Structures are given as structure tokens and as C-alpha cells.
Amino acid sequence: MAKKSVYAAIEIADREVRLVVVENFNDRSNVLRVERVEHSGIKKSKITDEKAVIAALEQAVNQAQAALGYRIERVLLAVPSVNVRPVNTRVHVDIEDGTHTIRRFHIQQGLKSALSIKKPENTELVNVNRVLYFVDGVQQGKMPLAMDTPDFDMEVDLLFADKDTVYSYAAIVEKAGLQILDLALDAYGAGWETGSLVQSTDNPVILVDLEADHTLLTFLNQGRVQFCASLDKGYRSFIADLQKKYSLTDAAAWRLLENLFESREVDARDTVIYIEQQENSRVEISAKELAQSLLPQIRSWIAEINAGCEQILEKSKARYLLTGQGSGIPVLKKMMDAFNAPASIYTVSTIGARNGAFVVPLGLVYAWENINEINNRDLTSVNNNELEESIESITRYAKDQEGGFTRKLKKAMLTSKE
């Protein structure tokens, strides 16, 4: 019987903690639970309030555990792509046991050798970027297990990131009582979920991850993350002026962003679309005022991205792919022509997590499975005894109870025959 593997992935985003719990079974993935808990402890990818972030982490995990019925002990953690340094190395592996047969152990040996490379200053290894295999000088399409050869080569790309950032994020998760199953850059996770890592083997992709307070630009080429850059401007900058003018909460500001549909100020009607009664005043915002305030800010954001990526586009036929929480702003779909290269918005199709905010944590699970083909570690995120008990209790309930459409239908049919 195939084993169910349950993984919990966490992203500590600009203003919230995001937790996704995924079950893998028979080569299928099912989202079991998602949690989003607000916090105010991150600024420019730096932790400024440990207590606030820890409280949000604990709340997200506790809510998921209460719903699932078993403990989450280990998590996959997304690390911000700060000071990212990809490093490439090539290692030679001799098969010295006389079998001339490549086994998983030999590949693990090669990866271990690659990981011993000297790291760039002030960085820490986060995750493996890409692994290529060469047997007799010929690149292999997959892991060359059981191939007959006396030796082979591995080309390994590694991703390093800002040392202080990596340690601070890892430490705060451990302070919340969780073990870390594995780390990966948020850019790398997004590349896996969107499929842009694979797609970049044909043509480069510029992944645009639009979050509350920043925008992460990731250049993906030849199936790997080549470099990352961050703009200190997220979707909150679009509505900052209007939010300040009317003292709007973040939740109200986001609802207004979700109601911006016109991409030209002249097309917006002078119709009130938002009313709020505050303590000393009444707020009324029309579609026209919303468009006049937000659209120039969005155009400025796009222009900044165009300028930053101009040199890349001069040398390659790259395209833009928008993702992240901000990719759900409706008007962006009508503004793709404003980019200086073909652009589109990634839509999450995973049932139970259909929101751009979950792109990174969903991608972490794929990233873990990819590297675990080499490591072959039999570890998941949850307490296995409690998981098995939960499954057994559900099975017993389904067997003992008369509920369920199929059982009721069967009973009705048998009764009618009598």
C-alpha cells in the first residue's frame, strides 16, 4: 500500500504568515489546509518584531493542527531572496566498488562533494538550484541510476543568500517550536509552482512576485535561478495615497484594489463604490477617484520594472510572468501591454489554494520532492502515529455510520426492491 506523505510549507511574507499543508499520495497532491495569519514583524525582508512573527506562526500552526487532528512537527521554510548568489561547480564521481553501476549512493556522494564548495562571503547555502548528469560526456535527461559506467560527472548549481537573513528566519521558526525539514528561496519555490523553471529551458522567464511591500524580480534561464532583484514597492504603494487620505485599514485598501477594473481613468464612472462610516466622518470613494489615484501608481511600477529589465531583454527573448498576492488585482490583466516584453499572470489551479499568495509555499513542496530524489529521506512534516490514527478513525467512521450519498442511495435501492 502506498504511503501518504504530508508536508507543511511556510512563507513569512511581508504582512502575514502563510501555511499550506499538502498530502502526496499515489503521485497526486491534495491541499489539506491553508492558513493566513497577519503580523507586523517584517520590514524589507528583515524581522523587526520577533514576538509578532512567532505569535503568527504559532497561531497558523495551531489552527491547522486543530482542523487536521495531528501535530505539525517539521516544516519546509521559504527564505527571502536577499543577496542571492548562484554558484556553479562540477564534480567527478568514480565508481570504485567494481560494479560499474551508478547507484543512488554515488549521486549522493557527488552532491556531498559539491556542497563542500567555498561559499561567497556573508552568505549561506539555502538550496540546490539545478543538477545535471553527464555519462561519457553525454548529458542525461534524468538521474542515471543503474547505468553501466566506471565514472560520471555532475554539474551542480547552488543558491546562496544573505547569511543574517537565513539564520534569522530559521531561528524564528525554531523559536515557534518547529523543526525545519528543508529550506528554499522564495524565488525558487515560485519558479517550481509556476512551472517557469522548467519553461525557462526554452526561453528565459522574468518572474514578477508582487507582494504588499516589495516586488521580487527573478530571472530564470536554462532551468535555474540566475539572479534576483527586489523593488521596495509593492501593491500597497498603489493605494498608499488614498489609504492615508481616508485613514483606511489594510483590509479596506485591499478590497478597493480588488474593485479596480478600469485601466483608463476616462472609462471609470463617477459612481460611489465604497462607503465607510468613521468616528468623525463618512468616507465615500467613487470608481473615478479610485482609478485616478491608483492607475498612475501602477503605471509607474510597471515603468520601473521595464527599466530594470531592459538590458536583459536586449540580450534575450524573455517574457514576464506575474505572481504573488498582488497578481490578483483585476486591473493588471488589462495592463499587460504596458510591459516591454510579453507578459501574463499566473493563475493558481490547485484546488484549495487558488490564490497567488500560495505560490511560494506550494512550490516548496515540489522543490523538496525534486531534491529528495537524491537524498531519499523518509521524513514528512507531521507526527506519523497521529496521522495514522486520524486516517483509521475516519475509516472507522465511514464504515460504521450510515451517512454518505453512496450508502444512502444503496440503502434506498435495496429497500425499494423489497
N, C-alpha and C positions, 0 to 999 in steps of 0.2 A: 504493500500500500504506500502510495506517495505521501511524503511528509509535508505538512503545512508549515510554511515559514512566515513569520510575522515580523515586519520591520517598522520601526518608528523613526521618522526623519524630522529634524527640527531646523528651522531657519529663524534666527533672531534678526528680524527685519527692522527698518527704521523706527516704526512706532508700534510694532506688535510682534508677538511670538507666534509662529505658525508650526503646527504639529500635524503630520499626516501619518496614519497607521495603515500599512499595506500588507495584505496577505498574498503570498505567492503559493500557488498550488496547481500542479499539473501544467506548468508553463503558462499559467494565467495569473493575472494580477487583479486583486479586488481591493478597493479602498474601504476599509472598515470604519475609519473615523477621521474626522478633521477637526482641529480646534484652532481658534484665533483669539488671543488674549492681548489686549492693549497694554502698552507700557510707555514710559517716558525716560528710559535709561540709556538711549543710544543717540549720539550726535556725530555725524560724519564718520560713521563706522567705528567709533570709539565708545566704549562703555563708560558712561558718566555717572550712572546710578546703579550700582550692583544690586542693591536691595529691590529696586523696582523690577529689574530684569529677572532676578531669581524668583520673586513672587509670581511673575507672569509665567515663567517656566513651570513652577510647581502647580499653578492653577490649571494650565493646559494639560499637564500630565495627569493630574488627579481627576479632571473631568473625563479624560479619555479612559482611564482605568475604571472609573465608576460605571461607565457605559459598557465597556467590554467585559468586565468581570475578571480581569487578571492584571498583574503588575507589569509595568514597563520598566525594565532594568537597564537597558542599553539603548543608545540612540545613534543614528547617523547624523552628523552635525555639519551644517554649511558654514564655511568660514568666508568672511568678506574678501573680495578680490582686491586687496590693497598691496601695492608694491609687488605685483606678480612678476616672477622671473622664471620663464620656461628654460630648462637646461636639458640638452640632448647628450646622450652618451651611448657608446656601442660596446658591447661585451662579447667575448668569445667563450663558448662553453664546450669543453672536451668531455666526451662520454668515456670515462675511464674504467667502467666496470666490465668491459669486454663484450657487452651485449649489442653495442652499436644501435640501440633503440632509444629514441627520445621518450623519456617519461616525465610526468609532472614534476618530479623531484628535480630534474635537470633544469627545467624552466624556472622553478623557484630559486634554484641556485644562481641562475643568471640574473634574476631580478634582485636578489640579495646583493649581488656584486654591484649592480647598477646603483642601488640605493646608498652604497658607501661613498659615492662621489662627493667631493668637497662642495658644500653649499655656499651660495653667494652670501656676502656679508649682511648681517641684520635680517636674515630670512630664515624660514623654517620650512622643511618639506611638508606639503599638505597632501598631495595625491599624485598618482601616476597619470600622466597626460595621455600617452599612447605607447603601445608596444608593437614592434614589427619583428617578424622572424625571417631569417634567411638560412636556407639549407643549400649547400653547394653554390652559394651566391645568388640563389633564386628566392625572391620574396614569396612567402607563403600567405595564402588568404586567411588562414586561421591558425590556431595553436597546433604545431606539428607533432602532436602526440603519436607515438608508435611508428614514426618514420625511421627508416634504416639509414644511419649515417654515423660516422665517428665523431663529428662535431657540428656545431651550428653557431650562428650569430644572432644576437638580439639588439635591436636599436630601441632604446628606452628614452622617452621624453618624460621629464619630471616637472612638477609645478611647485615652485617655492613662493611663499608670500611673507608679508611683514611679520617678523617674529613676535613682537609685542602683541599684535592683533590676534595671532593664532593662539598664543598662550592665554590671553585674557578671555577669549571666547570659550576655550576648552575648560579653563578653570571655573568659569561661572556655571557651566553645565554640571561640572562635578560638585560644586557647592550646592546645587539644587538636588543632589542625591542621585545623580545618574552617571552611569559608566558610558564611555564613548566607544561605540563599535567601530566607527571609522570616520575620517574627515574627508571633505572635498570642498573645493572652491565653489561658491555660489554660481559663478560663471560656468564652471564645468558641469554642475548639476543642471543648469538651464539648457546647456548645449545638448545634454542627453535627452531630456524630456521633449524638447522641441524637434529633435532629430537633426538639428543643424550641424552637429559634429560629424555625423555620417554624410550629410549632404555636402559638406564643405570639401569632401574629397574630389568633387567635380568642379564646383565653383565656390569661391570664398563667401562667407556669410558674416555680416556685422550684426551681432545680436544686441538689441537695444532693450535693456531691462529698466523700465520706468517705475520707480518707487516713490514713496512720499517725499523724501528729502534729497534724493540723488538719482542719477541715471547712470547705469553701468553699461559701458560700450565694450564689447568683446569681439575681437577679430578671430574668426575660426577659419582655418585653412589646412587642407590636407589631413582632415580628421583630428585636429588638435587645436588647443587654445594657443594662439601665438602671442597675443598681448591684450591687456585690459586697460581701460582708462575710465575715470569716474568724473561726471559733471556734478557740481554742487547745486543742482537744480532738478527737482522732482515735480510731480504733479501738484503739490501744494503751492508751488511758485505760481502756477497758473491762476489760482484763485486767491492768492495772498492779499491783494489789494481789496477785493470785495469782502473777504473774511474780516479784515481789520476794520473796514468801514462800518460793517454792521455787527461786529462782535459775534461772529458765527462760530459755533463749535466745529470741530473737525468732522463730525458725523454729518452735520448740516452742509458743510462745504463739499463733502464727497457726494451727497445727494444732488447738489447743484451741478457738479461735474457730470454726473450720470444723466442729467437732463439738458445737457448742451448738445443739440443735434445739428444746428445750422453752422456751416463752415464759412459763411459770409455774413457780415454784420447787417447788410441791407436786406437779407432774407428773414431776419429774425423779427417776429411780431412784437408789438408793444403790449403784450398780454402778461398779466401777472402770473407767474408760475410758482412763486414761493411766498408764503406769509408766515410770520412768526411774531407772536406777542411777547415782547420782552418786558422787563420790570418797569422801565420808564418810557418805552417807545414801542412802536409797531413797525416791523420790517416787511416791506413789500418789494420783491425783485421781479422785474419783467424779463422775458426772453431776450429782448433787445439789449437791456442793460447787461445781462449775463454775457451775451455774445460780444458786446463792445468791450467788456472788461477782460474776458478770457482769451479771445482769439488772437489779439496781438501778442500775448504772452506765449501762446502755443507756437505761433509762427517764429518768434524769437528763439524758442527752444529748438525747433527744427533747424533754423538757420545756424545755430551754434553746433549742432551735430554735423550738418553739412560741411561746415568749415573745418571741423576737427577731422573729418574722414576724407577730405578732398584728395590728399596725397595718396591714400590707399586706393581710391577709385581711379586715380590716374594710372596706376600700375596693375590693376586687376579688375575683373568684371564681377565685383562683389555686389551683393544685394543686402538690404536691410530686413531684419525680422524683429518686430516689436513684441515684447512680452512683459511680464510683471503685472502688479496690481493696476498700474495706470493704463495698461493696454485695453482695459475695459471701458475707457471713456469713449462714448459712442461717436463723437465728432471726429476722432482720429481716423476713422475708416474713410472719411471724405477728404482727408488731408494727406493721403499717401503720395499724391503727385507733387507735393511740396519738397519731398526729399530729392537729392541729386543722384539717386540711383533707384532701381526698382525696389519697392517697399511693400510689406504686407504685415498683417497682425496674426500672431499665433493664437489659435483657439484651443484651449484645453478640452479634450474629448473624453477624458477619464471620468466615468460615472462616479459621482460622489465628491469630485474635486474640480468641478468645471468652473474654474476661476483662475485668472492669470497669476494670482497671489501664490498659488500652489505649484507653480512650475519648478521652482528650485527643489523643494522637498521631494516632489515626485521623482525628479531627475536623480536625486541622491540614491534612490533605491536601484535604479538602472546602473549607476556608476559603481555601486557596491557589487552588484551581480557580475559586472564586467571584470573587475579586478579579482573577484573571488573565484573566477575560473582558474586562476593561477594559484591563489592562496588556499582555496578549498577548505575554508574554515567553517566548521559546523556550529556557528553561533547565530542567534537571532536576537531580537530586542526584548522578548518577553520571558516571563517565568514559564518554562515548558510544562511543569507539573500543573500549574494553574490553567494553562491553555488547554491541556488535555482534559482536565476536569470540566472546563467550560464546554468543550465540544461534546463530552459524554453527557453532560446534563441536558444540553439542547437535544441530543439524540434521544435520550430517555423521555423528555417531554413530548417530542414529536411522536414517539411510539405509543405513549400512554394516553395522550389526550385525543379527544375527538375533533379537535379543531383542524382547520386547513381545508381549502377548497376541494382538493382531490378526495380526501377522506369523506367529506360531507357528500360529495357527488356520488361516490361509490356506495355509501350507505343508502342514499335516496334511490338509486337504481335497483339495489337488491331488495329494498322494501317494496318498490312498485311491482317487482316480478312476483313477489309473494302474493 
